[in-house]
Structure formats: structure tokens, C-alpha cells
Amino acid sequence: MSDTLLALSGVHTHIGRYHILHGVDLVAPQGRTTMLLGRNGAGKTTTLRTIMGLWRASQGSIHFDGAAIEGLATPDIAQAGIAYVPETMAIFSDLTVRENLVLAARGGPPDEKRLEWIFGFFPALRKFWLSRAGTLSGGQKQMLSIARAIVEERKLILIDEPTKGLSPAIVVALIDCLKEIKRAGATVLLVEQNFRVAQEVGDLVCVMESGRVVHHGAMADLAADEMLQRRLLGLSLDSHQ
């Protein structure tokens, strides 16, 4: 595909003696949001961490923006234009909100217009601008983690379960933010257990099982097919309002 930004081909990942990914094939087109779904333990987080070089692919290729990245160090992968929001959030608890965002902005102090754009989605970050990140609530820490990933324009954003444990109001703000990121031209690969969120923000979907991609297609098609949902995921979107 000419508009492919990220492509994994036959990717295997071993963690110690455990064989986690068993030949993952995955494509993320430019400017689209691709959902990565599957039951717990399917290999979704391992896929994101392998893309970022946090865990090494033992076999297969990972191409980003036309270049092979499976052998690069994580800082070099980030420098190429990939941001990662892990499930653990990975903020610097002893630093302020401001300091966290300054560190995430590779090109110098964050752009003021960009910050105002972020504050529009996550006003709590403005309120706690000079507060230590460790004092924030769980939802506010998640806001900060996502803000760190988008404080500068990135070609690709990997996000692992961003709505986990968040209040409905913060989830709504997050959905708006994800939609705006896409409108701005970024490509997103998103792991999400909230299927209503997946349905609302996803353009495409890859479903994983036992370390392999077993289904890929349009998110709208999966959302409209309850039998396919039950076969692939063991439940239906209608059961998760």
C-alpha cells in the first residue's frame, strides 16, 4: 500500500524463554486510526513494545515511513517520529507537569499554541502546571502521559489502553483529543479494551489471538457484525455501553 506508514511482517518476539509473538503481520495506513484488539494475553502490548524497540523482534521486519527500524535503539525510533503512551503512563513523578512536557518536546520549549490546544482537551494540566506529576490523580496522570506524546507533532502515536480506569467525562475528552489528532494528520495505533471507544475512534481494526493477527478490516464492519465480535473477542460491542 502506497499510504502505509507502519508495516510489520512475520514479527516474532521472545521474552526470555517465552515466545510471545508468532509472526505478526500488521499495516497502519497514514493518517488513520488502527485499533489493536484482542483478549488479555493476546500480544497487543508486546506488539507496541516491539515496535518501539523496548523488546527486540527475534524474527521478521518492521518498516516505518519506508525504513527498517527493527534493529534501531528506542531513542532512535522515537527520533524518527514515533511516540509511545504505555499502559503504565511512565511520567516523571518527581517533576512538575511543565517539566514533563518540556522534556518531551525534543525541539526545545513546547510551542505555546500547541499547549493551548492540549489544554483545550485536558484543562487540568493547566491548573496543575507547576504541581509535581506524582500528586495528580490517575486520570490526570493519563492526560499528562498523552500530552507528552502529542506536545510535538509526531508521525505515529502508539497508545496502550488509554481509557483504563478513567471517568466517563475524561474518556469523552480523550475521544475528542484522539479525533483531533487524526484530523491533524497523525497516524495512531491504539490498544483499547473499551469497545465503544474503539468503535468511535477507529478506522481500521486488527484483532490478535495467541500472538498473531487473526483478523483485519474496517472497524465499522466489525462493529456491525455481532457474530464476528463474539467469534473474535468473545463478546459483543452491544454488551459494553
N, C-alpha and C positions, 0 to 999 in steps of 0.2 A: 504493500500500500504506500502510495506516494506521500500521504499525510501522516504516516506512522512516526511518532516521536520516540516511543519506547517499544522495544521488542525483545522478549525472552524466547529462546529456542532451546528445547531439550535441557533445561536447567535442573541439575541435581545439587542438593546441599546436604552435607553431613555435619552433624554437631556431635563431636566425639565419636562414639560408636553407633550413633543413631542416624539413620538415613531418613531425612525429613521430606525433602522434595525429590520427586521421582520423574523428572523430565517435564518440567513446567514449560508450556508454550503459551505466551500471552502477548497481546498487542494493545497499546494505548495510543489511539489516534490524537493528533494535535488538536488542542482546543476543546476536547471533550472530557467529560467526567465518566471514568470507568469504575464501576463498583466491583469489588472483590469480595464475594460472599462464600459462605460455607459453614458447616458445623464447627464447633470448637475442636481444635487439633487438626484442622484440615490442611494447615500450612500457610495460612494467609499472612500472619506476622513474619514468618520465616521468609516468605517471598519478598516482603518490603525490606527486611534487613539484608537480604542477599543483594537486592538492587543497590542498596546503599554501601555495600562492601563491609558491613558490620559482621556478617558471616560470609565466607567465601564459597562461591559456586565450585563444586568439585568436578563438574562437567557441564558443558553447554555454553551458550553465548548470551550476553546481554548487550544490546546496542541502544544507545541513547543519542538522538539527533545525528544519526548516521555513523557514530563512532563506537567501537567496542569499549566497554567500561568494566567488564567483569574482573580485570586484573588491576584496576586502579585502587588506590587507597581512598578511604572515606572522605578526607578533606578535598581530594581532587575531584571526586564525584560531586560533592557539594559545590565546588568551584565551577563545575561545568554547567550548573544551573538547576540542580535538584535540591529541593527542601524536604525535610522529613519531620513529621509530627508523630512521635512514638506514643503508644498507649500509656506509657509511664510519664508522659509530658516532658520530662527532662529539662526543667527550668533550673536556674541557679537560685536556690532558696535564700542564700545569704546576700544576694544582690537585689537592688530595687527593680521595680518594673522598668523604669527608664534604662537602667544599666543592662538589663536583659535584652532590651530591644537595640540598644547601641551596639552590644556585642554581636547581635545577629545581623546587623547591617554591615556587610563586608566593605562597602564603598565609602564609609565614613558615617557621620551622624545621620540618623534617619531623616528623610525628607518630610518637611512639616505638612505638606499637602497629603502625603501618604499616611502620616499619623492621624490626621483629621479624618481620613477615610476609614481607618481602622477603628477610631473612637466612635464613629457612627454606628458600627456594629456592636462594639464592646465598650460602652461608656464607663464601665467600672475601671478600666485601665487608666483612663484619665484621672478618675477620682483617687486612685491609689498609685499614682505616677511615681511618687517618691517613697512608697512603702516597700519593705522587704517582701520579695515574692513568697517567701515561706509563710507569711502571715495571711495570705489570700485564702479564700475558700476554695474548695475543689473545683467548682465551676469557673471561678476567676482564674485559677491556675491553668485550666484548659484554654480559656480565652487567651492568656498570655502565650501559651505554647503555640497556638495557631497564629497569633500576631507575630511571633518570632519568625515563623515560616513565610509570612507574606509581607514583612516590613520592607522588603525589596521585591521587585518583580522577579519571579522565577519561572523557568520554562515548564518545570514539572514539580508537582507537590504530592508527596506521599503522606497519607494521613491514616492512622490506625485507630479505629473506634473512637472518634471524637465526641460522640454524644453519650458515652458510657457514664452513667451516674449524674447526668446533668438534669436540671429542672426543665420543664416544658418551655418556659419563657426563653431560657438560654438556648435551647435546641432550635427554637424559631429564629433567633438571631443568627445562629450558626448556619442554618439553612440559607438565610438571606445572604450571608457572607460567602458561602460556597457558590451560590448562583452568580454573585457579582464577580468573584474570582474568575469564573468561567467566561462571563461576558467580557472581562478584561483580556481574555486570550490565553489564560493559563490552562495547562493540562493537569488533571487531577486523577490520581489512582487512590481510591478510598475504600478501606475496610470498614464495614459498618454492620452491626447486629440489629439496629433499629430499621426494620424493613420499610416502614413508612418513610423514613428519611431517604433510604436507598431509592425508593420509587420516585420521590420528589426531585432529587438532585441528579440521579444517574441517567446518563445517555445510553451507556453500554454496560454489560454485566459479564463477568467471568465467575463461574461457580467452581470452587475447589473441593476435592474429596481425596483423602489419603495422599496428599502431596502432589496431586495432579489437577489440571484444569479439565473438568468433565463437561462443561457447557459454556458457550459464549454466544452472545447475541444482543439484541436490543433490550434494555431494561423494561421498556413498555410492554414488550411481548411476554416477558417473564411475569410482570405484574398482572397481566390479563389472563394468565393460564394457571389456575389453581392446582390442577393436576400436576403440572410441571414443577410448581413450587413444592408440592408435597413430595414428589419423587426426588428432587434435588436437595431440598432443605429440611424435609420432614415436617413442614408446617406451611400454612398459607399466609399471605400478607394480610388477608382479612381478619386473621386471628390476632393481629398486632396493630391495634388502633393507636 
